[in-house]
Amino acid sequence: MLDTKWKNLKDANPSASDLRQSYVYHHYHQADKVALVYPGYFNKQDGFYFDDAGALSSRECAVLFLPPAEDIDQWQKDISDAIGR
């Protein structure tokens, strides 16, 4: 599940509310993988795992930064490439 955020971050760290949203996506939609996608040029791609007890689990949440592209097809390919890694 992807959640595209149309806001620029001053640093490469998402807000607590954005991270809480991804936690809800895991539980409500029973998604194994969730990614927050932000426009930007940060060279950061994080993934972390959690379960209700705070231990590592198979669920993943990633934070992706992708530069905006004028060609929507190219931008969609960039997203696909980023989540396929």
PyMOL commands that set and color helices and strands:
alter all, ss='L'
color gray80, all
select helices_A, chain A and resi 16-28+72-83
alter helices_A, ss='H'
color red, helices_A
select strands_A, chain A and resi 2-4+33-39+45-48+60-66
alter strands_A, ss='S'
color yellow, strands_A
deselect
rebuild
show_as cartoon
